[in-house]
Amino acid sequence: MPVTTVVQVRLRMTPTTYHPTHSRTLPPPDQVITTEAKNILLRHIYQRTEEKDLRPKRAATENLIPEHGCKQPRASPY
């Protein structure tokens, strides 16, 4: 079995577990906390969409064509 396949199988078989950094709130030894990556991604997308919807849009300038005209049309060769 190639190494990547062994790692992939092990990741599918072994659930993600919580390892506390302190001993104040130790979970029960048989407790397993899992999260689906798809749910996290969807939540992130929805939050970003809501943030964008709440931002006010900039007002358009009164004169959309600049006076000095950076872009000039080419002279017709005909």
Secondary structure, DSSP 8 states (H G I E B T S, - for coil): --HHHHHHHHHHHS------SSSTT---TT------HHHHHHHHHHHHHHHHHHS------S-SS-SS-SS-------
